Amino acid sequence: MSQRTLPLLIINLGGEMIYILDQRLRAQDDNDDKTQRGRWTDDDRKRVMNDIVATMFNKAFLEELLRPQDLYSHRALRTVLTRLAHASIMRLNPLSMDKLYDLMTMAFKYQIVLCPRPQDLLLITFNHTDTIKELVKDNPSLVNQINEAQRQLIEVYTPLSDGEFQLIRHTLLVLFQDMQIRVSIFLKEKIQNPNGHFVLQTSGPVPYGFEVPGLIRYFNAKGREVRRTRFPSGGSYTSAVRQGSFDLSGDRVTFLGTNMYNTPSPEEMDPSTTSNSTRKPKQADTTPNPLATEELNLLAKLMGGMEMEKILNVDAGFKVNLLASDQEEEGIGISEETAHQSSRVINIQATQDQLASTELARIAGEFDEGGSLTEGSGNKGDDLLAMMDEL
């Protein structure tokens, strides 16, 4: 197990969480009745994004994160990410955080599986930080924080050997190997099977520094090449012309780690183009990806009605209860009830079949075992959690 895995894990998962929350808040702002009191506005979205990013790239937090240490368990990771999501006025209940955590982890697992070379994990991380910088570009202080975090990542990770990056990738794959959660956007693009396994394409560019498969060279005892033969490789491969930039800014080449909730071009939707290619990445389009519509609709339910109460000009957080009893997110009938006007808890009622109820109850029971979430995290992550409490 590599002790340099945790920083890449937290930053990439945090980046995926920011993508999801930002897209959900943008969609809510577009769809809601602007005249209704307490609805989310673009200023609210920016505040949430700025608060989460400021906590995620806080200097003290990053220093603790970059310290060599063992990888956390899923329970401890979820605790840290829950604190991160709650760094602003937004509050998610445990079931809502479960859904958000599943989306984050499966997106990052997909990126790890398709990673052309182990060291390209750093390029994936930089894609996340570059996109986050674009989201908070109106706040120069936050942009400087992210730039400083990237400098630290460059200083720590660029000297590592290929073997050390391979150990980091192996550590991440071991962590996610039992997670086979189906995600609708992956299923629709046919890059995930109904059983939750990802589909690996036998086509596209090979990793930088490698040759296209299909050629066998024969050498004599003196090391001289004597003949060549070719064999069918079983795929359509192309050579990688250049490698991505590991600098503070530049062409990362790979699209892994970019915001999949934005509308991609037809080429970008082809999994074979998500790794090294000869074209330059285009500026992200903020138009929602039609293929992500179902996933974002689930997130709409996850975030409830997006209503928050503001009492006497005092900013207050809001809580969301998703599927208050044993509801599944794909239920059809949805209604909101507020017992009192001063209440800041939104209850959502949804219908579902018995099988879904049993499965959801089982999953929720697993998280309930061993006490509360923070208690279940053990000693791992205590320093980070204490650090986040002080921010």
Secondary structure, DSSP 8 states (H G I E B T S, - for coil): --TT-HHHHHHHHHHHHHHHHHHHHHHHHHHS-TTSTT---HHHHHHHHHHHHHHHT-HHHHHHHTS------HHHHHHHHHHHHTTSSB---HHHHHHHHHHHHHHHHHHHHH-SSGGGHHHHHHHHHHHHHHHTTT-HHHHHHHHHHHHHHHHHHTT--HHHHHHHHHHHHHHHTT-----HHHHHTTSB-TTS-B---SEEE--TT---S-EEEEE-TTS-EEEEEE---SSEEE--------SSSS-----TTS-TTB---HHHHSGGGSSS-SS-------SB-GGGHHHHHHHHHHTTT-----BTTB---BEEESSTTT--TT-S-EEEE-SSTT--EEEEEE---HHHHHHHHHHHHHHHTTSSHHHHT-STTHHHHHHHHH-
